[in-house]
Amino acid sequence: MVLAIALMGMPSLATAAEQNAVAPLAAAAPATTATFLALSDIHLTAERQLPCNPQHPDQIETNPALWSAAQAEAKQVIQLEKPAFAIYLGDLPSHCDSRPDTDADFTAALDGLANIVGTGTKIIYVPGNNDSRTGDYEPFTSANGTPLDLSTAWKGSPVLNAQPGDLIDTANVPNGYYSVYAVQATATAPALRVIALNTNMFTLKYGQNVPSTQADSNAQLEWLNAQLKDARSKREKVIIAMHAPPGVDGYGGGTMWDANLLYTGQDPDLAQGWVQKTFLQLVADYRPEITGLLSSHTHYNEIRRLRDCSRNLPRLGAFTELDVAIPAITTDHGNNPSIKMFSYDDQFEWTENRTYHASDETGAGWSTNAPLSFDLVNYPCPSCAAGDTLAARIASLDKATRINTSRKLAALMIAWLKVGATPPGSPGKYMLSLDVTCEVPK
């Protein structure tokens, strides 16, 4: 029934997306603001810029020329906006190259990230499913170590330019998750903690490769609960950062997280059952602390509304938090190369993001394309107040009937899904991907 509703009227939705894809309005950075930079999915290859799959000529990986152009743009944006920190959401090497050839890709991608931030801006790394020296959807640490060991700048650490006291809990870095202060507390402001998760272990492919998936997943969810509890006790704010988001895979279909992977641990705070349900319960319980979630993986400019399923609520449940996806540097899903700059208020709540982008796989247009404003271009909301948070803006657009709102939000998202490139011709699955619930889609 849900699928039938989602697909109903999809041709008009695609038309609406195309109609919305007009030239973006220029979005100047506020005169006084705090910001952070987010980027993801470089998928660097030292080879010639050819598609991995000849049957899909638009699926082009990032070659050194595009990576160099992206670095130059990111450095310029950092110089202009002076972000407090940066986050990289994973997937360093090309899909094309086979191990151990990817070691050179790992090194060049990590060194490029170090070049972007220099010695001043802190950058926080989150592992992608490609970021194992063993292969795709493999453990973050292998017999050869982690990709972070391959860069003399990073020296095995998941945080570059960390200051004393920044690293909170790094005991599970070998497993790909840890916590760090993006901004430390002051006498007048709370600290901002980034919880970097390895959600690749919640995916089906990881489970097919790693015998310890069940124990690993239980341990990570229990660790996440402990981190959120600790943040609450210290009155901190939290960003949850991950590579593979929960919910429906709008690009490939199915669920992002393995529908058969359950939380089976003994933590009395956590709901038993599908790991996505357990995760959603935690997000709902710690909504006051969480300022937002970051993800990537699909390479597209998506959002996801996380829903509360811990009580007897309507089918979708209450909208608890917003997950903002970071579109990719690589263009292998037909998207334009992109990076995002987020603005936040004195409580670290996100008030705007601007998507800087090139025009194609060559990296042309970085300096001339107007950045896409979340407020003015992606999700214009006439009823919203100036300075509303991104989550409040989406909540305002969420007040109409659920079906009509989903169609409207889907049309807005799909219009700029590929960041100025042609929207997908079959957008139905993206309507389902908008809402993350505790129910496995039929």
C-alpha positions as CSV (number, residue, x, y, z in Angstrom):
1,M,0.0,0.0,0.0
2,V,2.8,2.4,0.9
3,L,4.6,1.7,-2.4
4,A,1.3,2.3,-4.4
5,I,0.8,5.7,-2.7
6,A,4.4,6.6,-3.2
7,L,4.4,5.9,-6.9
8,M,1.0,7.5,-7.6
9,G,1.4,10.6,-9.6
10,M,5.2,10.3,-10.2
11,P,5.2,11.6,-13.8
12,S,3.9,15.0,-12.5
13,L,6.4,14.9,-9.7
14,A,9.3,14.6,-12.2
15,T,7.8,17.4,-14.3
16,A,7.7,19.6,-11.1
17,A,11.3,18.8,-10.5
18,E,12.3,19.9,-14.0
19,Q,10.3,23.0,-13.6
20,N,12.0,23.9,-10.4
21,A,15.4,23.4,-11.9
22,V,15.9,27.0,-12.8
23,A,19.0,29.0,-12.4
24,P,19.8,29.2,-8.7
25,L,19.7,32.4,-6.7
26,A,23.0,33.6,-5.3
27,A,23.2,32.8,-1.6
28,A,25.8,35.1,0.0
29,A,27.2,33.9,3.3
30,P,25.8,35.8,6.3
31,A,28.1,38.6,7.5
32,T,28.4,37.1,11.0
33,T,28.0,33.3,11.3
34,A,29.6,30.1,12.5
35,T,30.1,27.5,9.8
36,F,31.5,24.1,9.0
37,L,32.4,22.4,5.7
38,A,31.2,19.0,4.7
39,L,32.4,16.9,1.7
40,S,32.3,13.3,0.7
41,D,32.8,10.5,-1.8
42,I,35.9,11.5,-3.7
43,H,36.4,8.1,-5.3
44,L,39.8,9.0,-6.6
45,T,41.5,7.1,-9.4
46,A,45.0,7.8,-10.8
47,E,43.8,6.2,-14.1
48,R,42.4,8.1,-17.1
49,Q,38.9,9.5,-16.5
50,L,36.8,6.6,-17.9
51,P,33.6,5.0,-16.7
52,C,34.0,1.9,-14.6
53,N,31.1,0.4,-16.4
54,P,31.1,1.0,-20.2
55,Q,27.3,0.5,-20.3
56,H,26.9,3.6,-18.1
57,P,29.1,6.4,-19.7
58,D,28.0,9.0,-17.2
59,Q,29.5,7.0,-14.3
60,I,32.8,8.8,-14.2
61,E,35.2,8.5,-11.3
62,T,37.3,11.4,-10.0
63,N,40.7,11.8,-11.7
64,P,43.6,13.9,-10.4
65,A,42.4,17.0,-12.5
66,L,38.9,17.0,-10.9
67,W,40.3,16.4,-7.5
68,S,42.8,19.3,-7.9
69,A,40.0,21.6,-9.0
70,A,37.8,20.5,-6.0
71,Q,40.6,21.1,-3.6
72,A,41.1,24.6,-5.0
73,E,37.4,25.4,-4.6
74,A,37.3,24.0,-1.0
75,K,40.4,26.0,0.0
76,Q,38.8,29.2,-1.4
77,V,35.6,28.6,0.4
78,I,37.5,28.0,3.6
79,Q,39.4,31.2,3.2
80,L,36.1,33.1,2.6
81,E,34.0,31.6,5.3
82,K,36.6,30.4,7.9
83,P,34.6,27.4,9.1
84,A,35.2,26.2,12.7
85,F,35.8,22.6,11.4
86,A,35.3,20.3,8.4
87,I,33.9,16.8,8.1
88,Y,34.6,14.2,5.4
89,L,31.9,11.5,5.1
90,G,33.9,8.7,3.5
91,D,34.7,6.8,0.3
92,L,38.2,7.8,-0.7
93,P,39.3,5.4,-3.5
94,S,37.8,4.7,-6.9
95,H,35.4,1.9,-7.5
96,C,37.5,1.0,-10.6
97,D,40.8,0.1,-9.1
98,S,41.5,-3.2,-7.4
99,R,43.3,-3.7,-4.1
100,P,46.2,-3.2,-3.4
101,D,46.3,-0.6,-6.2
102,T,44.0,1.5,-4.2
103,D,46.7,2.3,-1.6
104,A,47.9,5.1,-4.0
105,D,44.3,6.4,-4.3
106,F,43.9,6.4,-0.5
107,T,47.1,8.4,-0.1
108,A,46.3,10.9,-2.7
109,A,42.8,11.5,-1.4
110,L,43.9,11.9,2.2
111,D,46.8,14.1,1.3
112,G,44.3,16.2,-0.8
113,L,42.0,16.6,2.2
114,A,45.1,17.7,4.3
115,N,45.9,20.2,1.6
116,I,42.4,21.7,1.7
117,V,42.5,22.4,5.4
118,G,46.2,23.2,5.8
119,T,47.4,23.4,9.4
120,G,44.5,25.4,10.8
121,T,41.1,23.9,10.2
122,K,40.2,20.7,12.0
123,I,38.9,17.9,9.7
124,I,37.0,14.9,11.0
125,Y,37.0,11.7,9.0
126,V,34.1,9.2,8.8
127,P,34.7,5.8,7.1
128,G,32.9,4.9,3.9
129,N,32.2,1.4,2.7
130,N,35.0,1.6,0.2
131,D,37.5,2.6,2.9
132,S,39.1,-0.7,3.8
133,R,42.4,-1.9,2.4
134,T,40.8,-5.3,2.2
135,G,38.0,-4.4,-0.1
136,D,34.4,-3.0,-0.4
137,Y,32.2,-3.4,2.7
138,E,35.1,-5.0,4.7
139,P,36.3,-4.2,8.2
140,F,37.8,-0.7,8.6
141,T,41.0,-2.3,10.0
142,S,42.7,-5.1,8.1
143,A,46.0,-6.9,8.5
144,N,47.6,-3.9,6.7
145,G,46.0,-1.4,9.0
146,T,43.6,1.4,7.9
147,P,43.8,3.8,5.0
148,L,44.7,6.6,7.5
149,D,48.1,4.9,8.0
150,L,48.9,5.6,4.3
151,S,49.1,9.4,4.7
152,T,52.0,11.0,6.6
153,A,49.7,14.0,7.3
154,W,47.1,11.9,9.0
155,K,49.4,9.4,10.7
156,G,46.6,7.0,11.4
157,S,44.4,9.5,13.3
158,P,40.8,10.1,12.2
159,V,41.1,13.8,13.0
160,L,43.6,16.2,11.4
161,N,44.6,19.4,13.2
162,A,43.0,18.2,16.5
163,Q,43.6,20.4,19.5
164,P,44.4,19.1,23.0
165,G,41.3,17.7,24.5
166,D,39.4,17.3,21.2
167,L,39.4,13.5,21.1
168,I,36.8,12.1,23.4
169,D,36.7,8.3,22.8
170,T,38.9,6.7,20.3
171,A,38.9,3.1,21.7
172,N,36.9,1.9,18.7
173,V,38.7,3.7,15.9
174,P,40.0,0.2,14.7
175,N,36.3,-0.6,14.2
176,G,35.6,2.7,12.4
177,Y,33.7,4.7,15.0
178,Y,34.7,7.3,17.6
179,S,33.8,10.7,19.1
180,V,35.5,14.1,19.0
181,Y,34.8,17.7,20.0
182,A,34.3,19.8,16.9
183,V,34.0,22.8,19.1
184,Q,35.0,22.7,22.8
185,A,32.9,24.3,25.5
186,T,33.5,27.9,26.6
187,A,32.2,29.8,29.7
188,T,29.2,30.9,27.7
189,A,28.6,28.1,25.2
190,P,28.3,24.3,25.2
191,A,30.6,22.0,23.5
192,L,29.7,20.4,20.1
193,R,30.5,16.7,20.0
194,V,30.7,14.8,16.7
195,I,29.8,11.1,16.9
196,A,31.4,9.4,13.9
197,L,29.6,6.1,13.2
198,N,30.6,3.2,11.0
199,T,27.1,2.5,9.7
200,N,28.6,0.3,6.9
201,M,28.5,-2.5,9.4
202,F,24.6,-2.2,9.4
203,T,24.5,-3.0,5.6
204,L,23.7,-6.3,4.0
205,K,27.0,-6.5,2.0
206,Y,29.0,-5.9,5.2
207,G,27.1,-8.8,6.8
208,Q,27.9,-11.0,3.9
209,N,31.6,-10.3,4.3
210,V,32.1,-10.1,8.1
211,P,31.2,-13.0,10.4
212,S,31.2,-10.7,13.5
213,T,28.6,-8.3,12.1
214,Q,26.0,-9.1,14.8
215,A,28.4,-8.5,17.7
216,D,29.9,-5.5,16.0
217,S,26.5,-3.9,15.5
218,N,25.3,-4.6,19.0
219,A,28.5,-3.0,20.4
220,Q,28.3,0.1,18.2
221,L,24.7,0.8,19.2
222,E,25.5,0.4,22.9
223,W,28.4,2.7,22.5
224,L,26.2,5.2,20.7
225,N,23.8,5.1,23.6
226,A,26.7,5.7,26.1
227,Q,28.0,8.6,24.0
228,L,24.6,10.3,23.9
229,K,24.1,9.8,27.6
230,D,27.5,11.3,28.3
231,A,26.8,14.3,26.1
232,R,23.5,14.9,27.9
233,S,25.1,14.7,31.3
234,K,27.6,17.4,30.1
235,R,24.9,19.5,28.4
236,E,26.6,19.2,25.1
237,K,25.2,19.4,21.6
238,V,25.8,16.5,19.1
239,I,26.2,15.9,15.4
240,I,25.8,12.3,14.3
241,A,27.9,11.6,11.2
242,M,27.8,8.5,9.1
243,H,28.4,7.2,5.6
244,A,25.4,4.9,4.8
245,P,22.2,6.5,6.1
246,P,19.2,4.6,7.4
247,G,16.0,4.4,5.3
248,V,15.2,3.5,1.7
249,D,17.9,3.6,-0.9
250,G,16.4,6.0,-3.4
251,Y,19.2,5.3,-5.9
252,G,19.4,1.5,-5.9
253,G,16.2,0.4,-4.2
254,G,15.7,-1.6,-1.0
255,T,16.8,-0.6,2.5
256,M,20.1,1.0,3.2
257,W,20.5,-1.1,6.4
258,D,20.1,-4.8,6.4
259,A,16.4,-5.5,7.1
260,N,17.3,-8.8,8.8
261,L,20.0,-7.3,11.1
262,L,18.5,-7.0,14.7
263,Y,19.8,-5.5,17.8
264,T,20.1,-8.4,20.2
265,G,22.3,-6.9,23.0
266,Q,21.5,-6.6,26.7
267,D,21.4,-2.8,27.1
268,P,18.1,-2.1,28.8
269,D,17.9,1.4,27.3
270,L,17.8,0.0,23.7
271,A,14.8,-1.4,21.8
272,Q,15.2,-4.9,20.6
273,G,14.6,-5.6,16.9
274,W,15.7,-4.1,13.6
275,V,18.9,-2.0,14.1
276,Q,17.1,0.9,12.3
277,K,14.3,0.8,14.9
278,T,16.9,0.8,17.7
279,F,18.7,3.8,16.1
280,L,15.5,5.8,15.6
281,Q,14.6,5.3,19.2
282,L,17.9,6.7,20.3
283,V,17.6,9.7,18.0
284,A,14.1,10.4,19.3
285,D,15.2,10.0,23.0
286,Y,18.1,12.4,22.5
287,R,16.5,14.9,20.3
288,P,17.3,17.9,22.6
289,E,21.0,17.1,22.3
290,I,21.2,16.2,18.5
291,T,21.5,19.2,16.2
292,G,21.3,17.1,13.0
293,L,22.7,14.1,11.2
294,L,25.0,13.9,8.2
295,S,25.3,11.1,5.7
296,S,26.4,10.5,2.1
297,H,26.8,7.2,0.1
298,T,24.3,7.8,-2.7
299,H,26.3,10.8,-4.0
300,Y,23.1,12.9,-4.2
301,N,21.8,16.0,-2.6
302,E,19.2,14.3,-0.4
303,I,17.4,14.9,2.9
304,R,15.8,12.3,5.2
305,R,13.1,13.0,7.9
306,L,13.8,10.6,10.8
307,R,10.6,9.5,12.5
308,D,9.8,8.5,16.1
309,C,8.6,4.9,16.3
310,S,9.1,4.3,20.0
311,R,5.5,4.8,21.0
312,N,2.0,4.3,19.6
313,L,2.1,7.0,17.0
314,P,0.5,7.5,13.5
315,R,2.0,5.4,10.7
316,L,4.9,7.6,10.0
317,G,5.5,8.9,13.6
318,A,6.6,12.3,14.6
319,F,9.4,14.0,12.7
320,T,12.4,14.0,15.2
321,E,15.6,15.0,13.3
322,L,16.8,15.9,9.9
323,D,19.5,13.9,8.1
324,V,21.3,16.0,5.4
325,A,23.2,14.1,2.7
326,I,26.5,15.5,1.3
327,P,26.6,15.1,-2.5
328,A,29.8,13.6,-3.9
329,I,32.9,14.9,-5.5
330,T,32.8,12.1,-8.0
331,T,30.2,12.3,-10.8
332,D,29.7,8.6,-11.3
333,H,26.0,8.8,-10.5
334,G,25.4,11.5,-13.0
335,N,25.7,14.3,-10.4
336,N,27.8,17.4,-10.5
337,P,30.8,17.6,-8.1
338,S,29.8,19.4,-4.8
339,I,30.8,20.4,-1.3
340,K,28.5,22.0,1.4
341,M,29.0,24.8,3.9
342,F,26.6,24.8,6.9
343,S,25.8,27.8,9.0
344,Y,24.7,27.3,12.7
345,D,23.5,29.4,15.6
346,D,24.8,29.8,19.1
347,Q,23.2,26.5,20.0
348,F,24.8,24.7,17.0
349,E,21.4,24.4,15.3
350,W,21.8,24.5,11.5
351,T,20.3,27.6,10.0
352,E,21.5,27.3,6.3
353,N,23.6,25.3,4.0
354,R,25.1,26.3,0.6
355,T,26.1,23.8,-1.9
356,Y,29.1,24.8,-4.0
357,H,29.4,22.9,-7.2
358,A,31.1,22.4,-10.6
359,S,29.2,21.8,-13.8
360,D,30.6,18.4,-14.9
361,E,33.3,15.8,-14.5
362,T,36.0,18.2,-15.7
363,G,35.5,20.4,-12.6
364,A,34.6,23.5,-14.7
365,G,32.3,26.0,-13.1
366,W,33.4,25.8,-9.5
367,S,34.3,29.6,-9.4
368,T,31.3,30.8,-11.5
369,N,28.3,28.7,-10.3
370,A,26.2,30.4,-7.6
371,P,26.0,28.2,-4.6
372,L,22.6,26.5,-4.0
373,S,20.9,27.9,-0.9
374,F,18.9,25.4,1.2
375,D,16.5,28.2,2.1
376,L,16.1,30.0,-1.3
377,V,16.6,27.2,-3.8
378,N,16.3,23.7,-2.4
379,Y,13.4,24.2,0.1
380,P,11.8,27.6,-0.3
381,C,9.1,28.0,2.4
382,P,6.9,31.1,2.4
383,S,5.5,30.4,5.8
384,C,9.0,30.0,7.4
385,A,10.5,32.7,9.6
386,A,13.9,34.2,8.8
387,G,16.6,32.4,10.7
388,D,14.6,29.2,11.0
389,T,16.7,26.0,11.4
390,L,16.8,23.6,8.5
391,A,14.8,21.1,10.6
392,A,12.2,23.7,11.4
393,R,11.9,24.7,7.7
394,I,11.3,21.0,6.8
395,A,8.8,20.7,9.7
396,S,6.9,23.7,8.4
397,L,6.7,22.0,5.0
398,D,5.6,18.9,6.8
399,K,2.4,20.3,8.3
400,A,0.1,19.6,5.4
401,T,-1.3,16.1,4.8
402,R,1.4,13.6,4.7
403,I,0.9,12.4,1.2
404,N,0.8,15.9,-0.4
405,T,3.7,17.1,1.7
406,S,5.8,14.1,0.7
407,R,5.1,14.8,-3.0
408,K,6.0,18.5,-2.5
409,L,9.2,17.8,-0.7
410,A,10.1,15.0,-3.1
411,A,9.7,17.4,-6.0
412,L,11.9,20.0,-4.3
413,M,14.5,17.5,-3.4
414,I,14.5,15.8,-6.9
415,A,14.9,19.2,-8.7
416,W,18.4,19.6,-7.2
417,L,19.1,15.9,-6.4
418,K,22.1,15.9,-8.8
419,V,23.1,19.5,-8.0
420,G,22.1,21.1,-11.3
421,A,22.5,18.0,-13.5
422,T,19.3,16.4,-15.1
423,P,17.0,15.0,-12.4
424,P,16.4,11.2,-12.4
425,G,13.7,10.0,-14.8
426,S,12.2,7.6,-12.3
427,P,12.0,9.4,-9.0
428,G,9.5,7.1,-7.2
429,K,12.0,5.6,-4.8
430,Y,13.1,9.0,-3.6
431,M,9.6,9.6,-2.2
432,L,10.0,6.6,0.0
433,S,13.6,7.6,1.0
434,L,12.3,10.9,2.5
435,D,11.0,9.3,5.6
436,V,13.0,6.9,7.8
437,T,10.7,4.7,9.9
438,C,10.9,1.5,12.0
439,E,8.9,-0.4,9.4
440,V,10.6,-2.3,6.6
441,P,9.1,-1.2,3.3
442,K,6.9,-3.8,1.6
